[in-house]
């Protein structure tokens, strides 16, 4: 049996973390969650996930900084999500840091799952 991919979900809203955890676990992924940017970076360093899905407005460490650190130091794929920022705004702030996926809230879970599968399963 092939090992499960691990996804780190980062969002300061507990209901969003729970929704994504349950949805991704039902679809065969192991899920680790973090409620802020500082916790996300600590978890990503301890138990390196295969993919990170992060909100952009996070306490303690902004989601954009979290993405930059994860991309620069851990070289992991990152999917960003936001209810406030548009994709072009985020890409402008990130400069040459590549976003592997971007979703506006409210999330289209099936589209998000398709993106996760595409990234993790080639």
N, C-alpha and C positions, 0 to 999 in steps of 0.2 A: 504494500500500500504506500502510495506517495505521501510524504509528510504535508501537513496543512501549512498554508502560508499564514503568516502573522501580520495583522493590520493594526496599526496604532491609530486610534480615533481620538482627536483632540477637540474638545468643545467645552465652553464654560457652562453650557446649559445641560443639566442632568438628563432631561427628557430626550434631547438630541443624541447624547452619548448612548443612552439606553436603546433608543430606536435603532441606531446604526449597529450597535453590538448585536442585538437580537436578529436584525436583518442579515448581517454578514455571517453570523454563526449559523443561521438556517441555511445559508448558501455555501457552507463548508469551510469557512475561515476561522482561525483563532483570532480573538480580538482582545487588545489591551487598550484601556482608556486613560486619558489624562484630562484634568479639568482646567489646566492653565499651561501657559507656554513653558514655564520653569519645570513643571512636573513632566511635560512632554519631552523636553530635552534630556532630563535625567533618565526617564524610562527608555528612550531611544538609545541612550548610551549603554544602559545595563542589559537590556534584552532587545538587541537590534531587530526591528521588524523588517518585513519584506516591503512594506508600503506604509506611508503615513497619509492620513486624511485629516486635514486641520482647518478649523475655522480661522478667520483672520483677526477678529476682534477678541483677543484673549487677555485676561489679567496676567500681571507679572512679566510677561514677555510677549510682545505683539506677534501675531501669527506670521507676519512677513519676516520678522527676525528669526522665528522658529524655522520657517522654510529655508531661509538663507543658510542657517547653521547646519541643518540636516543635509542640505544639498552639498555644502562646502566640505563638511567634515565626515559625513557618513555615506555620501553619494547614493542616497536612497530616492526612489520615486516618491513624489508628493502630489497629492490632489488637494487643491484649496477649495474652500467653500465659504460663502459669505452672503449675508442678507443685506449688506450695505454697499460693498465695493463691486464695481463691474470689472470684468476680466482685463480690459485694456488699462484701467487704473492700476490694478495689481501688477501687471506686467511692466508698466512704466516705473513703478517703485522698485521692482526687483532688478531692473536692468537686464543683464545677460543671464540671470538665473532662470533656468528652464522649468516651467510648470508642466507637470505631466497630465494634469486635468484640472478643470475649473467648473464649479457648479454654484449657481445662485440658489439661495433659500427662498421659498420652500424647495426642498430637494426632490428631484425626480429619481426615486430609488432604483428603478430599473435601468435608467441611463447611467447612474453611478455604478451599479453592479457591472454593467457592460464595460465601463471604463476600467474598473478594478480587474476584471477578468482579462481584458486586453493587455494591461500592464504586467500582470503576474503570470499569465499563461501564454504570453507571446502573441 
